[in-house]
Amino acid sequence: MGKGISKSIDPIEGVGANQILGNLDASGMRFGIVVARFNDELTNELARSAFQCLEKNGAKPETIDLVRVPGAYEVPVIAEKMAASKRYDALIVLGVVVEGETQHAQMIIDTTGQTVLDIACRHQIPVINEIVGVRTWAQAEARCLGGENTRGWYAAEAAIETARVHKKLG
């Protein structure tokens, strides 16, 4: 089985269904990005790569709002407010939680993940969750550093494509 998703957004051959596909054209769309400051040497890179991806795919800087919060646990309340505003075509939430010696990290990942999903469904807006949960700092660096290979870049691509599908579905 392959890893991750394909960059191709082509119809699946041999499937006779009406296939509704997105694309990576961010022009004319508004995006909100909520970034946790905790572990900022990594979250700054996630935010930078998400912003660069949106821009590369046609979003204008003035159509992207980037909001900073102290940590991952504070992300959902701001994402909720942004989703409720109906100003955005998609939201991206970014953070890094590295496991310590207690269950605190897992609790943060579980609760923020469920809350972000609830926000997306309640407000009918794509909310791409890249609050990265890892066991080690090396794993965090592997997911957060490296431009187009980061979870920030992936989140931006997922936001664009999902927002396009969402618009097509009316």
C-alpha positions, 0 to 999 in steps of 0.5 A: 500500500502506498504512503500518503496521498497522490499529487494527482487529482485525476478521475479514477479510471474504470469507475463509472460514477460521477466523480467530483474532484477538487484542484489546487487553484487557491485563487479567489479563496480566503484562508485562515491559519491558526498556529500554536506558538509552543514549539515555535521553531517548528510551528513557525516552519509549518506556518511558513510552508502552508503560507508559501503553498497557498501563495504558490497555488494562487492565493493572495497574501491579503486573503490569508489570515494567520492567527497565533495562539499560545499552544495547541490547546488554545487552537480550537476556540480560535478556529471556532470563532473563525469558522463561525465568521463565514469569512473563510473557504477553509481553515488550517490549524497547526501545532506540534505536540511532543510526547513527554513522560505523562499522558498529557500530550495524548490528551491534547492530541485527542481533544483538539482533534475531536474538537477541530472535527466538530468545528468543521462539521458544525460550520460546514467548512474544511478545517485541516488539522495538522497539530502534529503529534509525535513521540520524539523531537526528531520525528517532529523535525522530520514532519515540520522542516523541509518546505514542500515536504512538511505537514504545513505544505500538505495542510495547505494543499488539502485545504485548497483541494477540499475547499474546491470540492466543498464549493462544487457540492454547493 
